[in-house]
Amino acid sequence: MSDGDEKYWFNLSTREVEFGMQSAAVDRVGPFDTAEEAANAPEKLRERSRAWAEDEAAEDTWGTTSLSDAGDDEEV
């Protein structure tokens, strides 16, 4: 028996918490230690998705400077 058989999972298709690996891997996220953690999986996924999007946006602009910012402190 694998560790995942004794953990909780959130089924993305049925939107239900499951104990053990009952569903196909494509339909579930986890594992979680408690049923409550598994039930909160959709919110956790939204939070992580937002954070990843913010990180990607920050990386996309890394090292770029707008023309209005360049040379503001220089004397001409």
N, CA, C and O atoms as a Tripos MOL2 file, in Angstrom:
@<TRIPOS>MOLECULE
protein
  304   303    76     0     0
PROTEIN
NO_CHARGES

@<TRIPOS>ATOM
      1 N           0.8480   -1.1740    0.0000 N.3       1 MET1
      2 CA          0.0000    0.0000    0.0000 C.3       1 MET1
      3 C           0.8980    1.2430    0.0000 C.2       1 MET1
      4 O           1.8480    1.3380    0.7770 O.2       1 MET1
      5 N           0.5790    2.1870   -0.8820 N.am      2 SER2
      6 CA          1.3820    3.4040   -0.9380 C.3       2 SER2
      7 C           0.8710    4.4310    0.0610 C.2       2 SER2
      8 O          -0.2340    4.3080    0.5890 O.2       2 SER2
      9 N           1.6970    5.4500    0.3110 N.am      3 ASP3
     10 CA          1.3100    6.5080    1.2570 C.3       3 ASP3
     11 C           0.0270    7.2070    0.8480 C.2       3 ASP3
     12 O          -0.7530    7.6170    1.7070 O.2       3 ASP3
     13 N          -0.2060    7.3490   -0.4540 N.am      4 GLY4
     14 CA         -1.3930    8.0420   -0.9420 C.3       4 GLY4
     15 C          -2.6880    7.3290   -0.6210 C.2       4 GLY4
     16 O          -3.7560    7.9410   -0.6140 O.2       4 GLY4
     17 N          -2.5970    6.0250   -0.3530 N.am      5 ASP5
     18 CA         -3.8070    5.2690   -0.0080 C.3       5 ASP5
     19 C          -4.3300    5.6390    1.3680 C.2       5 ASP5
     20 O          -5.4930    5.3770    1.6760 O.2       5 ASP5
     21 N          -3.5040    6.2370    2.1920 N.am      6 GLU6
     22 CA         -3.9140    6.6040    3.5470 C.3       6 GLU6
     23 C          -3.9750    8.1170    3.7240 C.2       6 GLU6
     24 O          -3.8000    8.6280    4.8310 O.2       6 GLU6
     25 N          -4.2220    8.8220    2.6370 N.am      7 LYS7
     26 CA         -4.3310   10.2820    2.6370 C.3       7 LYS7
     27 C          -5.6600   10.6830    2.0190 C.2       7 LYS7
     28 O          -6.3910    9.8540    1.4750 O.2       7 LYS7
     29 N          -5.9540   11.9630    2.1150 N.am      8 TYR8
     30 CA         -7.1750   12.5150    1.5470 C.3       8 TYR8
     31 C          -6.8520   13.2070    0.2250 C.2       8 TYR8
     32 O          -5.7710   13.7680    0.0460 O.2       8 TYR8
     33 N          -7.7940   13.1570   -0.6740 N.am      9 TRP9
     34 CA         -7.6510   13.7430   -1.9990 C.3       9 TRP9
     35 C          -8.9030   14.5480   -2.3160 C.2       9 TRP9
     36 O          -9.9770   14.2780   -1.7770 O.2       9 TRP9
     37 N          -8.7610   15.5340   -3.1880 N.am     10 PHE10
     38 CA         -9.9250   16.2770   -3.6630 C.3      10 PHE10
     39 C         -10.1550   15.8830   -5.1100 C.2      10 PHE10
     40 O          -9.2580   16.0010   -5.9440 O.2      10 PHE10
     41 N         -11.3550   15.4180   -5.4050 N.am     11 ASN11
     42 CA        -11.7060   15.0100   -6.7530 C.3      11 ASN11
     43 C         -12.2360   16.2310   -7.5060 C.2      11 ASN11
     44 O         -13.2600   16.8020   -7.1330 O.2      11 ASN11
     45 N         -11.5350   16.6240   -8.5620 N.am     12 LEU12
     46 CA        -11.8980   17.8090   -9.3260 C.3      12 LEU12
     47 C         -13.1770   17.6190  -10.1420 C.2      12 LEU12
     48 O         -13.8700   18.5910  -10.4460 O.2      12 LEU12
     49 N         -13.4870   16.3870  -10.4930 N.am     13 SER13
     50 CA        -14.6900   16.1180  -11.2830 C.3      13 SER13
     51 C         -15.9490   16.1050  -10.4240 C.2      13 SER13
     52 O         -16.9580   16.7150  -10.7780 O.2      13 SER13
     53 N         -15.8830   15.4130   -9.3030 N.am     14 THR14
     54 CA        -17.0700   15.2990   -8.4400 C.3      14 THR14
     55 C         -17.1390   16.4010   -7.3910 C.2      14 THR14
     56 O         -18.1820   16.6210   -6.7770 O.2      14 THR14
     57 N         -15.9950   17.1080   -7.1880 N.am     15 ARG15
     58 CA        -15.8720   18.1640   -6.1700 C.3      15 ARG15
     59 C         -16.0440   17.6020   -4.7680 C.2      15 ARG15
     60 O         -16.5300   18.2940   -3.8730 O.2      15 ARG15
     61 N         -15.6440   16.3430   -4.5730 N.am     16 GLU16
     62 CA        -15.7710   15.6890   -3.2740 C.3      16 GLU16
     63 C         -14.4140   15.2630   -2.7450 C.2      16 GLU16
     64 O         -13.4700   15.0440   -3.5050 O.2      16 GLU16
     65 N         -14.3360   15.1490   -1.4170 N.am     17 VAL17
     66 CA        -13.1410   14.6470   -0.7520 C.3      17 VAL17
     67 C         -13.2030   13.1280   -0.7540 C.2      17 VAL17
     68 O         -14.2530   12.5330   -0.5110 O.2      17 VAL17
     69 N         -12.0590   12.5120   -1.0330 N.am     18 GLU18
     70 CA        -11.9710   11.0600   -1.0350 C.3      18 GLU18
     71 C         -10.8420   10.6240   -0.1200 C.2      18 GLU18
     72 O          -9.8380   11.3240    0.0130 O.2      18 GLU18
     73 N         -11.0040    9.4800    0.5060 N.am     19 PHE19
     74 CA         -9.9290    8.9070    1.3120 C.3      19 PHE19
     75 C          -9.2860    7.8030    0.4850 C.2      19 PHE19
     76 O          -9.9510    6.8620    0.0530 O.2      19 PHE19
     77 N          -7.9940    7.9340    0.2760 N.am     20 GLY20
     78 CA         -7.2810    6.9810   -0.5710 C.3      20 GLY20
     79 C          -7.3960    7.3720   -2.0290 C.2      20 GLY20
     80 O          -8.1430    8.2790   -2.3950 O.2      20 GLY20
     81 N          -6.6410    6.6690   -2.8480 N.am     21 MET21
     82 CA         -6.6110    6.9750   -4.2840 C.3      21 MET21
     83 C          -7.7390    6.2270   -4.9900 C.2      21 MET21
     84 O          -7.5060    5.2100   -5.6420 O.2      21 MET21
     85 N          -8.9530    6.7350   -4.8550 N.am     22 GLN22
     86 CA        -10.1330    6.0850   -5.4260 C.3      22 GLN22
     87 C         -10.3280    6.4360   -6.8930 C.2      22 GLN22
     88 O         -10.7850    5.6040   -7.6770 O.2      22 GLN22
     89 N          -9.9870    7.6520   -7.2640 N.am     23 SER23
     90 CA        -10.2320    8.1500   -8.6100 C.3      23 SER23
     91 C          -8.9580    8.1370   -9.4410 C.2      23 SER23
     92 O          -7.8520    7.9680   -8.9280 O.2      23 SER23
     93 N          -9.1500    8.3200  -10.7340 N.am     24 ALA24
     94 CA         -8.0040    8.4220  -11.6350 C.3      24 ALA24
     95 C          -7.1720    9.6500  -11.2680 C.2      24 ALA24
     96 O          -7.7080   10.6620  -10.8170 O.2      24 ALA24
     97 N          -5.8670    9.5490  -11.4640 N.am     25 ALA25
     98 CA         -4.9510   10.6310  -11.0900 C.3      25 ALA25
     99 C          -5.3210   11.9580  -11.7480 C.2      25 ALA25
    100 O          -5.1400   13.0130  -11.1400 O.2      25 ALA25
    101 N          -5.8260   11.9260  -12.9600 N.am     26 VAL26
    102 CA         -6.1720   13.1510  -13.6680 C.3      26 VAL26
    103 C          -7.3210   13.9060  -12.9950 C.2      26 VAL26
    104 O          -7.4730   15.1110  -13.1940 O.2      26 VAL26
    105 N          -8.1220   13.2040  -12.2070 N.am     27 ASP27
    106 CA         -9.2800   13.8130  -11.5570 C.3      27 ASP27
    107 C          -9.0330   14.2820  -10.1350 C.2      27 ASP27
    108 O          -9.9050   14.9180   -9.5430 O.2      27 ASP27
    109 N          -7.8740   13.9900   -9.5720 N.am     28 ARG28
    110 CA         -7.6930   14.3080   -8.1500 C.3      28 ARG28
    111 C          -6.4400   15.1340   -7.8920 C.2      28 ARG28
    112 O          -5.4620   15.0720   -8.6380 O.2      28 ARG28
    113 N          -6.4990   15.9100   -6.8110 N.am     29 VAL29
    114 CA         -5.3370   16.6620   -6.3360 C.3      29 VAL29
    115 C          -5.0900   16.2770   -4.8880 C.2      29 VAL29
    116 O          -6.0150   15.9530   -4.1440 O.2      29 VAL29
    117 N          -3.8440   16.3190   -4.5130 N.am     30 GLY30
    118 CA         -3.4600   15.9480   -3.1590 C.3      30 GLY30
    119 C          -2.1090   15.2910   -3.1970 C.2      30 GLY30
    120 O          -1.3950   15.4250   -4.1910 O.2      30 GLY30
    121 N          -1.7450   14.6160   -2.1990 N.am     31 PRO31
    122 CA         -2.5440   14.2060   -1.0470 C.3      31 PRO31
    123 C          -2.5480   15.2570    0.0620 C.2      31 PRO31
    124 O          -1.6900   16.1380    0.1210 O.2      31 PRO31
    125 N          -3.5340   15.1320    0.9270 N.am     32 PHE32
    126 CA         -3.6830   15.9890    2.0900 C.3      32 PHE32
    127 C          -3.7550   15.1180    3.3340 C.2      32 PHE32
    128 O          -4.2060   13.9740    3.2730 O.2      32 PHE32
    129 N          -3.3140   15.6560    4.4520 N.am     33 ASP33
    130 CA         -3.3190   14.8990    5.7090 C.3      33 ASP33
    131 C          -4.7060   14.7870    6.3290 C.2      33 ASP33
    132 O          -5.0040   13.8140    7.0210 O.2      33 ASP33
    133 N          -5.5580   15.7870    6.0810 N.am     34 THR34
    134 CA         -6.8960   15.7730    6.6820 C.3      34 THR34
    135 C          -7.9530   16.0080    5.6100 C.2      34 THR34
    136 O          -7.6710   16.5420    4.5370 O.2      34 THR34
    137 N          -9.1760   15.5940    5.9270 N.am     35 ALA35
    138 CA        -10.2960   15.8260    5.0220 C.3      35 ALA35
    139 C         -10.5600   17.3260    4.8650 C.2      35 ALA35
    140 O         -10.9440   17.7840    3.7890 O.2      35 ALA35
    141 N         -10.3540   18.0790    5.9320 N.am     36 GLU36
    142 CA        -10.5620   19.5340    5.8770 C.3      36 GLU36
    143 C          -9.5870   20.1990    4.9040 C.2      36 GLU36
    144 O          -9.9780   21.0710    4.1280 O.2      36 GLU36
    145 N          -8.3230   19.7890    4.9480 N.am     37 GLU37
    146 CA         -7.3430   20.3360    4.0090 C.3      37 GLU37
    147 C          -7.7350   20.0050    2.5740 C.2      37 GLU37
    148 O          -7.6320   20.8500    1.6860 O.2      37 GLU37
    149 N          -8.1810   18.7790    2.3530 N.am     38 ALA38
    150 CA         -8.5970   18.3710    1.0100 C.3      38 ALA38
    151 C          -9.8080   19.1810    0.5520 C.2      38 ALA38
    152 O          -9.8900   19.5610   -0.6170 O.2      38 ALA38
    153 N         -10.7390   19.4460    1.4490 N.am     39 ALA39
    154 CA        -11.9300   20.2270    1.1050 C.3      39 ALA39
    155 C         -11.5700   21.6570    0.7140 C.2      39 ALA39
    156 O         -12.2940   22.2960   -0.0500 O.2      39 ALA39
    157 N         -10.4640   22.1540    1.2310 N.am     40 ASN40
    158 CA        -10.0070   23.5130    0.9150 C.3      40 ASN40
    159 C          -9.1130   23.5540   -0.3160 C.2      40 ASN40
    160 O          -8.5600   24.6060   -0.6380 O.2      40 ASN40
    161 N          -8.9630   22.4470   -0.9980 N.am     41 ALA41
    162 CA         -8.0830   22.3720   -2.1640 C.3      41 ALA41
    163 C          -8.4170   23.3940   -3.2480 C.2      41 ALA41
    164 O          -7.4970   24.0150   -3.7810 O.2      41 ALA41
    165 N          -9.6760   23.6000   -3.5990 N.am     42 PRO42
    166 CA         -9.9580   24.5890   -4.6590 C.3      42 PRO42
    167 C          -9.4400   25.9880   -4.3220 C.2      42 PRO42
    168 O          -8.8910   26.6680   -5.1900 O.2      42 PRO42
    169 N          -9.6070   26.4200   -3.0810 N.am     43 GLU43
    170 CA         -9.1000   27.7410   -2.6960 C.3      43 GLU43
    171 C          -7.5740   27.7680   -2.7240 C.2      43 GLU43
    172 O          -6.9780   28.7490   -3.1680 O.2      43 GLU43
    173 N          -6.9480   26.7050   -2.2560 N.am     44 LYS44
    174 CA         -5.4840   26.6140   -2.2710 C.3      44 LYS44
    175 C          -4.9660   26.6770   -3.7100 C.2      44 LYS44
    176 O          -3.9590   27.3330   -3.9790 O.2      44 LYS44
    177 N          -5.6450   26.0040   -4.6230 N.am     45 LEU45
    178 CA         -5.2500   26.0420   -6.0360 C.3      45 LEU45
    179 C          -5.3880   27.4440   -6.6090 C.2      45 LEU45
    180 O          -4.5270   27.8950   -7.3640 O.2      45 LEU45
    181 N          -6.4770   28.1420   -6.2540 N.am     46 ARG46
    182 CA         -6.6520   29.5320   -6.7210 C.3      46 ARG46
    183 C          -5.5410   30.4300   -6.1840 C.2      46 ARG46
    184 O          -4.9980   31.2510   -6.9230 O.2      46 ARG46
    185 N          -5.2000   30.2820   -4.9010 N.am     47 GLU47
    186 CA         -4.1370   31.0960   -4.2980 C.3      47 GLU47
    187 C          -2.8060   30.8580   -4.9980 C.2      47 GLU47
    188 O          -2.0890   31.8050   -5.3210 O.2      47 GLU47
    189 N          -2.4800   29.6040   -5.2290 N.am     48 ARG48
    190 CA         -1.2080   29.2720   -5.8870 C.3      48 ARG48
    191 C          -1.1830   29.7700   -7.3190 C.2      48 ARG48
    192 O          -0.1530   30.2450   -7.7970 O.2      48 ARG48
    193 N          -2.3020   29.6650   -8.0000 N.am     49 SER49
    194 CA         -2.3800   30.1390   -9.3740 C.3      49 SER49
    195 C          -2.1490   31.6420   -9.4510 C.2      49 SER49
    196 O          -1.4320   32.1270  -10.3260 O.2      49 SER49
    197 N          -2.7710   32.3810   -8.5180 N.am     50 ARG50
    198 CA         -2.5530   33.8430   -8.4560 C.3      50 ARG50
    199 C          -1.0920   34.1690   -8.1940 C.2      50 ARG50
    200 O          -0.5210   35.0510   -8.8350 O.2      50 ARG50
    201 N          -0.4900   33.4580   -7.2500 N.am     51 ALA51
    202 CA          0.9110   33.7100   -6.9060 C.3      51 ALA51
    203 C           1.8190   33.4070   -8.0910 C.2      51 ALA51
    204 O           2.7480   34.1650   -8.3670 O.2      51 ALA51
    205 N           1.5600   32.3050   -8.7940 N.am     52 TRP52
    206 CA          2.3830   31.9620   -9.9590 C.3      52 TRP52
    207 C           2.2320   33.0090  -11.0500 C.2      52 TRP52
    208 O           3.2140   33.3830  -11.6900 O.2      52 TRP52
    209 N           1.0060   33.4860  -11.2680 N.am     53 ALA53
    210 CA          0.7740   34.5090  -12.2870 C.3      53 ALA53
    211 C           1.5100   35.7960  -11.9310 C.2      53 ALA53
    212 O           2.0980   36.4370  -12.8020 O.2      53 ALA53
    213 N           1.4800   36.1780  -10.6560 N.am     54 GLU54
    214 CA          2.1980   37.3820  -10.2170 C.3      54 GLU54
    215 C           3.7050   37.2070  -10.3910 C.2      54 GLU54
    216 O           4.3900   38.1310  -10.8290 O.2      54 GLU54
    217 N           4.2200   36.0310  -10.0520 N.am     55 ASP55
    218 CA          5.6520   35.7650  -10.2290 C.3      55 ASP55
    219 C           6.0500   35.8400  -11.6980 C.2      55 ASP55
    220 O           7.0790   36.4210  -12.0430 O.2      55 ASP55
    221 N           5.2290   35.2480  -12.5560 N.am     56 GLU56
    222 CA          5.5310   35.2910  -13.9880 C.3      56 GLU56
    223 C           5.4940   36.7130  -14.5180 C.2      56 GLU56
    224 O           6.3420   37.1000  -15.3220 O.2      56 GLU56
    225 N           4.5260   37.4880  -14.0780 N.am     57 ALA57
    226 CA          4.4270   38.8730  -14.5220 C.3      57 ALA57
    227 C           5.6490   39.6680  -14.0720 C.2      57 ALA57
    228 O           6.1650   40.4960  -14.8230 O.2      57 ALA57
    229 N           6.1100   39.4180  -12.8500 N.am     58 ALA58
    230 CA          7.2930   40.1130  -12.3390 C.3      58 ALA58
    231 C           8.5340   39.7030  -13.1300 C.2      58 ALA58
    232 O           9.3890   40.5380  -13.4250 O.2      58 ALA58
    233 N           8.6300   38.4220  -13.4720 N.am     59 GLU59
    234 CA          9.7810   37.9520  -14.2460 C.3      59 GLU59
    235 C           9.7630   38.5220  -15.6550 C.2      59 GLU59
    236 O          10.8190   38.8090  -16.2190 O.2      59 GLU59
    237 N           8.5640   38.6900  -16.2350 N.am     60 ASP60
    238 CA          8.4560   39.2350  -17.5850 C.3      60 ASP60
    239 C           8.9540   40.6650  -17.6610 C.2      60 ASP60
    240 O           9.4210   41.1040  -18.7120 O.2      60 ASP60
    241 N           8.8580   41.4060  -16.5500 N.am     61 THR61
    242 CA          9.2830   42.8060  -16.5670 C.3      61 THR61
    243 C          10.6380   43.0090  -15.8940 C.2      61 THR61
    244 O          11.1000   44.1440  -15.7720 O.2      61 THR61
    245 N          11.2800   41.9290  -15.4560 N.am     62 TRP62
    246 CA         12.5590   42.0340  -14.7790 C.3      62 TRP62
    247 C          13.5940   42.6540  -15.7020 C.2      62 TRP62
    248 O          13.7570   42.2230  -16.8440 O.2      62 TRP62
    249 N          14.2790   43.6490  -15.2140 N.am     63 GLY63
    250 CA         15.3540   44.2730  -15.9630 C.3      63 GLY63
    251 C          14.9030   45.2840  -16.9910 C.2      63 GLY63
    252 O          15.7390   45.8590  -17.6870 O.2      63 GLY63
    253 N          13.6310   45.5160  -17.1080 N.am     64 THR64
    254 CA         13.1600   46.5030  -18.0670 C.3      64 THR64
    255 C          12.9310   47.8180  -17.3500 C.2      64 THR64
    256 O          12.5330   47.8500  -16.1850 O.2      64 THR64
    257 N          13.1850   48.8820  -18.0510 N.am     65 THR65
    258 CA         12.9860   50.2160  -17.5050 C.3      65 THR65
    259 C          12.1850   51.0060  -18.5190 C.2      65 THR65
    260 O          12.4830   50.9770  -19.7130 O.2      65 THR65
    261 N          11.1860   51.6980  -18.0560 N.am     66 SER66
    262 CA         10.4210   52.5200  -18.9940 C.3      66 SER66
    263 C          11.2480   53.7270  -19.3930 C.2      66 SER66
    264 O          12.1320   54.1590  -18.6530 O.2      66 SER66
    265 N          10.9610   54.2610  -20.5510 N.am     67 LEU67
    266 CA         11.7130   55.4150  -21.0380 C.3      67 LEU67
    267 C          11.5440   56.6150  -20.1220 C.2      67 LEU67
    268 O          12.4610   57.4270  -20.0020 O.2      67 LEU67
    269 N          10.4050   56.7450  -19.4790 N.am     68 SER68
    270 CA         10.1860   57.8950  -18.5990 C.3      68 SER68
    271 C          11.0340   57.7830  -17.3360 C.2      68 SER68
    272 O          11.3810   58.7980  -16.7310 O.2      68 SER68
    273 N          11.3750   56.5460  -16.9300 N.am     69 ASP69
    274 CA         12.2120   56.3590  -15.7440 C.3      69 ASP69
    275 C          13.6940   56.5480  -16.0510 C.2      69 ASP69
    276 O          14.4610   56.9530  -15.1770 O.2      69 ASP69
    277 N          14.0920   56.2640  -17.2560 N.am     70 ALA70
    278 CA         15.5060   56.3280  -17.6230 C.3      70 ALA70
    279 C          15.9670   57.7760  -17.6850 C.2      70 ALA70
    280 O          15.3820   58.5980  -18.3910 O.2      70 ALA70
    281 N          16.9950   58.0690  -16.9560 N.am     71 GLY71
    282 CA         17.6180   59.3700  -17.0340 C.3      71 GLY71
    283 C          16.9220   60.4790  -16.2880 C.2      71 GLY71
    284 O          17.2630   61.6420  -16.4990 O.2      71 GLY71
    285 N          15.9710   60.1900  -15.4320 N.am     72 ASP72
    286 CA         15.2780   61.2320  -14.6910 C.3      72 ASP72
    287 C          16.2400   62.0440  -13.8130 C.2      72 ASP72
    288 O          16.0360   63.2400  -13.6040 O.2      72 ASP72
    289 N          17.2780   61.3940  -13.3080 N.am     73 ASP73
    290 CA         18.1970   62.0640  -12.3970 C.3      73 ASP73
    291 C          19.4000   62.6530  -13.0900 C.2      73 ASP73
    292 O          20.2450   63.2690  -12.4410 O.2      73 ASP73
    293 N          19.4980   62.4770  -14.3990 N.am     74 GLU74
    294 CA         20.6700   62.9610  -15.1170 C.3      74 GLU74
    295 C          20.4570   64.4150  -15.5490 C.2      74 GLU74
    296 O          19.3560   64.8420  -15.8970 O.2      74 GLU74
    297 N          21.5700   65.1450  -15.5080 N.am     75 GLU75
    298 CA         21.5160   66.5160  -16.0140 C.3      75 GLU75
    299 C          21.8710   66.4990  -17.4770 C.2      75 GLU75
    300 O          22.7070   65.7070  -17.9130 O.2      75 GLU75
    301 N          21.2370   67.3710  -18.2410 N.am     76 VAL76
    302 CA         21.4910   67.4200  -19.6860 C.3      76 VAL76
    303 C          22.3020   68.6230  -20.0360 C.2      76 VAL76
    304 O          22.6170   68.8350  -21.2070 O.2      76 VAL76
@<TRIPOS>BOND
     1     1     2 1
     2     2     3 1
     3     3     4 2
     4     3     5 am
     5     5     6 1
     6     6     7 1
     7     7     8 2
     8     7     9 am
     9     9    10 1
    10    10    11 1
    11    11    12 2
    12    11    13 am
    13    13    14 1
    14    14    15 1
    15    15    16 2
    16    15    17 am
    17    17    18 1
    18    18    19 1
    19    19    20 2
    20    19    21 am
    21    21    22 1
    22    22    23 1
    23    23    24 2
    24    23    25 am
    25    25    26 1
    26    26    27 1
    27    27    28 2
    28    27    29 am
    29    29    30 1
    30    30    31 1
    31    31    32 2
    32    31    33 am
    33    33    34 1
    34    34    35 1
    35    35    36 2
    36    35    37 am
    37    37    38 1
    38    38    39 1
    39    39    40 2
    40    39    41 am
    41    41    42 1
    42    42    43 1
    43    43    44 2
    44    43    45 am
    45    45    46 1
    46    46    47 1
    47    47    48 2
    48    47    49 am
    49    49    50 1
    50    50    51 1
    51    51    52 2
    52    51    53 am
    53    53    54 1
    54    54    55 1
    55    55    56 2
    56    55    57 am
    57    57    58 1
    58    58    59 1
    59    59    60 2
    60    59    61 am
    61    61    62 1
    62    62    63 1
    63    63    64 2
    64    63    65 am
    65    65    66 1
    66    66    67 1
    67    67    68 2
    68    67    69 am
    69    69    70 1
    70    70    71 1
    71    71    72 2
    72    71    73 am
    73    73    74 1
    74    74    75 1
    75    75    76 2
    76    75    77 am
    77    77    78 1
    78    78    79 1
    79    79    80 2
    80    79    81 am
    81    81    82 1
    82    82    83 1
    83    83    84 2
    84    83    85 am
    85    85    86 1
    86    86    87 1
    87    87    88 2
    88    87    89 am
    89    89    90 1
    90    90    91 1
    91    91    92 2
    92    91    93 am
    93    93    94 1
    94    94    95 1
    95    95    96 2
    96    95    97 am
    97    97    98 1
    98    98    99 1
    99    99   100 2
   100    99   101 am
   101   101   102 1
   102   102   103 1
   103   103   104 2
   104   103   105 am
   105   105   106 1
   106   106   107 1
   107   107   108 2
   108   107   109 am
   109   109   110 1
   110   110   111 1
   111   111   112 2
   112   111   113 am
   113   113   114 1
   114   114   115 1
   115   115   116 2
   116   115   117 am
   117   117   118 1
   118   118   119 1
   119   119   120 2
   120   119   121 am
   121   121   122 1
   122   122   123 1
   123   123   124 2
   124   123   125 am
   125   125   126 1
   126   126   127 1
   127   127   128 2
   128   127   129 am
   129   129   130 1
   130   130   131 1
   131   131   132 2
   132   131   133 am
   133   133   134 1
   134   134   135 1
   135   135   136 2
   136   135   137 am
   137   137   138 1
   138   138   139 1
   139   139   140 2
   140   139   141 am
   141   141   142 1
   142   142   143 1
   143   143   144 2
   144   143   145 am
   145   145   146 1
   146   146   147 1
   147   147   148 2
   148   147   149 am
   149   149   150 1
   150   150   151 1
   151   151   152 2
   152   151   153 am
   153   153   154 1
   154   154   155 1
   155   155   156 2
   156   155   157 am
   157   157   158 1
   158   158   159 1
   159   159   160 2
   160   159   161 am
   161   161   162 1
   162   162   163 1
   163   163   164 2
   164   163   165 am
   165   165   166 1
   166   166   167 1
   167   167   168 2
   168   167   169 am
   169   169   170 1
   170   170   171 1
   171   171   172 2
   172   171   173 am
   173   173   174 1
   174   174   175 1
   175   175   176 2
   176   175   177 am
   177   177   178 1
   178   178   179 1
   179   179   180 2
   180   179   181 am
   181   181   182 1
   182   182   183 1
   183   183   184 2
   184   183   185 am
   185   185   186 1
   186   186   187 1
   187   187   188 2
   188   187   189 am
   189   189   190 1
   190   190   191 1
   191   191   192 2
   192   191   193 am
   193   193   194 1
   194   194   195 1
   195   195   196 2
   196   195   197 am
   197   197   198 1
   198   198   199 1
   199   199   200 2
   200   199   201 am
   201   201   202 1
   202   202   203 1
   203   203   204 2
   204   203   205 am
   205   205   206 1
   206   206   207 1
   207   207   208 2
   208   207   209 am
   209   209   210 1
   210   210   211 1
   211   211   212 2
   212   211   213 am
   213   213   214 1
   214   214   215 1
   215   215   216 2
   216   215   217 am
   217   217   218 1
   218   218   219 1
   219   219   220 2
   220   219   221 am
   221   221   222 1
   222   222   223 1
   223   223   224 2
   224   223   225 am
   225   225   226 1
   226   226   227 1
   227   227   228 2
   228   227   229 am
   229   229   230 1
   230   230   231 1
   231   231   232 2
   232   231   233 am
   233   233   234 1
   234   234   235 1
   235   235   236 2
   236   235   237 am
   237   237   238 1
   238   238   239 1
   239   239   240 2
   240   239   241 am
   241   241   242 1
   242   242   243 1
   243   243   244 2
   244   243   245 am
   245   245   246 1
   246   246   247 1
   247   247   248 2
   248   247   249 am
   249   249   250 1
   250   250   251 1
   251   251   252 2
   252   251   253 am
   253   253   254 1
   254   254   255 1
   255   255   256 2
   256   255   257 am
   257   257   258 1
   258   258   259 1
   259   259   260 2
   260   259   261 am
   261   261   262 1
   262   262   263 1
   263   263   264 2
   264   263   265 am
   265   265   266 1
   266   266   267 1
   267   267   268 2
   268   267   269 am
   269   269   270 1
   270   270   271 1
   271   271   272 2
   272   271   273 am
   273   273   274 1
   274   274   275 1
   275   275   276 2
   276   275   277 am
   277   277   278 1
   278   278   279 1
   279   279   280 2
   280   279   281 am
   281   281   282 1
   282   282   283 1
   283   283   284 2
   284   283   285 am
   285   285   286 1
   286   286   287 1
   287   287   288 2
   288   287   289 am
   289   289   290 1
   290   290   291 1
   291   291   292 2
   292   291   293 am
   293   293   294 1
   294   294   295 1
   295   295   296 2
   296   295   297 am
   297   297   298 1
   298   298   299 1
   299   299   300 2
   300   299   301 am
   301   301   302 1
   302   302   303 1
   303   303   304 2
@<TRIPOS>SUBSTRUCTURE
     1 MET1         2 RESIDUE 1 A MET
     2 SER2         6 RESIDUE 1 A SER
     3 ASP3        10 RESIDUE 1 A ASP
     4 GLY4        14 RESIDUE 1 A GLY
     5 ASP5        18 RESIDUE 1 A ASP
     6 GLU6        22 RESIDUE 1 A GLU
     7 LYS7        26 RESIDUE 1 A LYS
     8 TYR8        30 RESIDUE 1 A TYR
     9 TRP9        34 RESIDUE 1 A TRP
    10 PHE10       38 RESIDUE 1 A PHE
    11 ASN11       42 RESIDUE 1 A ASN
    12 LEU12       46 RESIDUE 1 A LEU
    13 SER13       50 RESIDUE 1 A SER
    14 THR14       54 RESIDUE 1 A THR
    15 ARG15       58 RESIDUE 1 A ARG
    16 GLU16       62 RESIDUE 1 A GLU
    17 VAL17       66 RESIDUE 1 A VAL
    18 GLU18       70 RESIDUE 1 A GLU
    19 PHE19       74 RESIDUE 1 A PHE
    20 GLY20       78 RESIDUE 1 A GLY
    21 MET21       82 RESIDUE 1 A MET
    22 GLN22       86 RESIDUE 1 A GLN
    23 SER23       90 RESIDUE 1 A SER
    24 ALA24       94 RESIDUE 1 A ALA
    25 ALA25       98 RESIDUE 1 A ALA
    26 VAL26      102 RESIDUE 1 A VAL
    27 ASP27      106 RESIDUE 1 A ASP
    28 ARG28      110 RESIDUE 1 A ARG
    29 VAL29      114 RESIDUE 1 A VAL
    30 GLY30      118 RESIDUE 1 A GLY
    31 PRO31      122 RESIDUE 1 A PRO
    32 PHE32      126 RESIDUE 1 A PHE
    33 ASP33      130 RESIDUE 1 A ASP
    34 THR34      134 RESIDUE 1 A THR
    35 ALA35      138 RESIDUE 1 A ALA
    36 GLU36      142 RESIDUE 1 A GLU
    37 GLU37      146 RESIDUE 1 A GLU
    38 ALA38      150 RESIDUE 1 A ALA
    39 ALA39      154 RESIDUE 1 A ALA
    40 ASN40      158 RESIDUE 1 A ASN
    41 ALA41      162 RESIDUE 1 A ALA
    42 PRO42      166 RESIDUE 1 A PRO
    43 GLU43      170 RESIDUE 1 A GLU
    44 LYS44      174 RESIDUE 1 A LYS
    45 LEU45      178 RESIDUE 1 A LEU
    46 ARG46      182 RESIDUE 1 A ARG
    47 GLU47      186 RESIDUE 1 A GLU
    48 ARG48      190 RESIDUE 1 A ARG
    49 SER49      194 RESIDUE 1 A SER
    50 ARG50      198 RESIDUE 1 A ARG
    51 ALA51      202 RESIDUE 1 A ALA
    52 TRP52      206 RESIDUE 1 A TRP
    53 ALA53      210 RESIDUE 1 A ALA
    54 GLU54      214 RESIDUE 1 A GLU
    55 ASP55      218 RESIDUE 1 A ASP
    56 GLU56      222 RESIDUE 1 A GLU
    57 ALA57      226 RESIDUE 1 A ALA
    58 ALA58      230 RESIDUE 1 A ALA
    59 GLU59      234 RESIDUE 1 A GLU
    60 ASP60      238 RESIDUE 1 A ASP
    61 THR61      242 RESIDUE 1 A THR
    62 TRP62      246 RESIDUE 1 A TRP
    63 GLY63      250 RESIDUE 1 A GLY
    64 THR64      254 RESIDUE 1 A THR
    65 THR65      258 RESIDUE 1 A THR
    66 SER66      262 RESIDUE 1 A SER
    67 LEU67      266 RESIDUE 1 A LEU
    68 SER68      270 RESIDUE 1 A SER
    69 ASP69      274 RESIDUE 1 A ASP
    70 ALA70      278 RESIDUE 1 A ALA
    71 GLY71      282 RESIDUE 1 A GLY
    72 ASP72      286 RESIDUE 1 A ASP
    73 ASP73      290 RESIDUE 1 A ASP
    74 GLU74      294 RESIDUE 1 A GLU
    75 GLU75      298 RESIDUE 1 A GLU
    76 VAL76      302 RESIDUE 1 A VAL
